[in-house]
Amino acid sequence: MKKIGVLGSGIVGKTLASGFLKHGHEVMLGSRDISKISDWKEKAGNNAIVGTFDETAKFGEIIVVATKGHAAQNAIRLAGIDNFTNKTVIDCTNPIDETSAPVNGVIKFYTNSGESSMERLIEIAPRANFVKAFSCVGAGLMVNPDFVGTLPTMFICGNSDDAKEEVKNILTQFGWEAEDLGKSNAAGTIENLCILWCIPGMLRNDWVHAFKMLKK
């Protein structure tokens, strides 16, 4: 079992932190405002720990970036870039442009074509081993989703094979199969799946679905 530091006090951070606790990991949930996660700590029990971004990044053997996309770069700076060195960092973020309304169910990103949120994070913390994961599904399905005996597919990428193996093991615990799409330059393609995933929800209020890679 690992020490997991989760950065982000929103639904994604709280959901993943609870999932790691469920599977026996030591977890610290970090926020810029600890009062925002006092309710989570109370519900999560005695094994739940909360802290600042800096405390959480120091604590984690694995760090999860679960903030909103536009806040991720600042979160890493507040957490202390040196605290990310040589650690597996799971990047769950998507570069959603919250200033623009969806058009016919299609949300917009603030990144340019050919770049990704994760690559921007790598520029800030180049000695971290970033792995893209948990970005192509909603928080309600991230931990052990029930699709009647079928494992959904989580698409991942990153430059460190060892870090990806760590994330694959976590995904197995969380009830997913992992599909490795290679190096970090694939992150933008994976992030674009968020746009596709959101369309049924935006058009029909259908948020209970996930992707599946079918192979012969």
N, C-alpha and C positions, 0 to 999 in steps of 0.2 A: 504494500500500500504506500501511497505517496502523500507528501504534503502539497496541497493544492491551494494556490492563492488566486482568488477570483476578483478581478477588478470590475466593478460596476454594480450599482444598487438597483437597477431596473429588473424587469421580469426575467430577462435572459440570465443575468448574473445570479439572481436568487434561485431560479430553476436549476441551473447547472450546479450551484453550490449544494443545494439539497440533494441532487443526484449523486454527487461525489460522496456526500455523507452516507447516503443510502448504501453505497457500495464499499463502505469501510475506510475511505480515505480521511485524512486529517484536512480540515478545510478552514481557511480564513476568507471571509468575504470583506472586500475593501470598498470604501466609499470616501468621497471628499467630506461628506456629512454623515457621521456615524449614526445620528438620530434617524436617518432614513432607513436603516437596516436593523433597528432595535426590535421591530416586530418580527423580522425573519429570525433573529437570534432566539427570541422567546419561543417561537414555534419549533425551531430546529432542535432545541434541547441543549444539554450540557456540553456536547462535543462541538457545538458550533462556536466559532471565534470570529470576531469582527475587528477591523482595524482601519487605519488610514491606508491610502494607496502605497505609501512607502513601506509601512509595516507589512502589508500584504505581499508585496513583491519580494521583500526579504524573506518572508516566511515560506513562500512557495518553492518547492523543487520543480513544480510545473506551474506556470502562470497562465491564466485564462483572461484574455481581453474581451470583456462582455459589455463594454460601454456602447453608446450610440456611435455610429461611424465618425461623425464630425467631432466627437469628444475624445477619440482614442489617442490621437497624437499627444494631446495635452495630458491625458491620464498617464501615459508612459513617462512623460517628463516629470510629472509630479511623483510618480512611483520611484524615480531614480534610475536612470539608464543603466548604471553599473549593476543594479540588482537583476538585470535581465541576462547578463553575460553567461553564455554557455548553457542556458536553460531552455527547455522546450516551452514555447509560448503558443498557446492555441488562440488563433485570431478568429473570433466569431462575428466580426463587424461587417457591415455592408455600408457603402457610401450613399445612403439615401438622402436625397435633397429634400429636406423637410420644408423648404420655402416654396416648393412647387406642388400643385395639386396633381393627382393622377389624371391621365387622359385616357378615357375608355378602359380604365382599370390598369393602365400601365404607369408605374411609378418612375420617377427620374432619379438618376445618380448625379452627384456633383463631380465625379471623376471624368477625365477625358478618355476617349477611346484608346485602348492599348495600355492603360494603366489600371492599378487596383488600389484599394484601401490598404491591403497588406503590404504591397511594395512601398507605399509611403511610410508605413510603420518600420519596415526594414531599414529604410534610410535613416531613421532616428536611432534605432537600436540594432546596428549591423552585426553585433556579436551574439545576438539572440538567435535561437533556432525556431523560426516561425513556422507554424503549420496552419493552413486554412482548414477550418472545420466548423460545423454547426451553423453555417451561414445560409443554407438552402432549405431551411424548415423553420416553422414557428416554435416559440418557446414551449408551448403545450405538448409538443411531440418530441422534444429533444431527449427525454429520458425514458427508455423502455416503452416506446409506442407499441400499441397493440393493433397489428394489421392481420389478424387471424392467421397466425403461423408464418407469415411472410416477413422477412427482414427487409426493411427499406435500405436504400443506399445513401451513404454519406460520402460526398466527393471531397477529397483532400488534396493538398499539394504542399510542397515545401522543399527547401534545399538540403535538409539533413535527413538521411534515411533513418538514423537512430531515433530522431525526434518523431518521425512519422510512425515508426513502430510503436513508440509509446502511445501515440494518439490512437492507433489502430486497436491497441489493447483496451483503451478506455471506451472506444466505440463498441467493441464487443461486449463489454460490461453493460453498456447503455442500450443494448439491443439493436445495434446497427451492423451492417456490413460496410466495410470501407472500400472505396474505389480510389486508388492512388493515381492522380492525373499528372504526376511528375513534379517539376521544379516550380519555383515561386512565380514564374511568369504566367502560369496557368490560373493564378488567383482571380484575375479579372473575369475570366470565363466562368469560374465557379460562382463568383459574386453575382454575375448576371442571372444565374438561376433563381436568385431571390426575386428578381423582377417577374420571371415566369411563375414562381410559386405564389406570388401575391395576386395575380390576375383573377383566379377563381374567387378569392376572398373579396376583392374589390368589386367584382361584377355580381357575385351571387351569395356573398357572405359565407363562402365555403372555405374554411381554414383547416380542415382536418384531412390533409393529404400529404404525401411525401413522394420523392422520386425513387425509381427502381431501375437499376441497370440490368437488362436481360441479356444473357449470353447463351450461345449454343455450345 
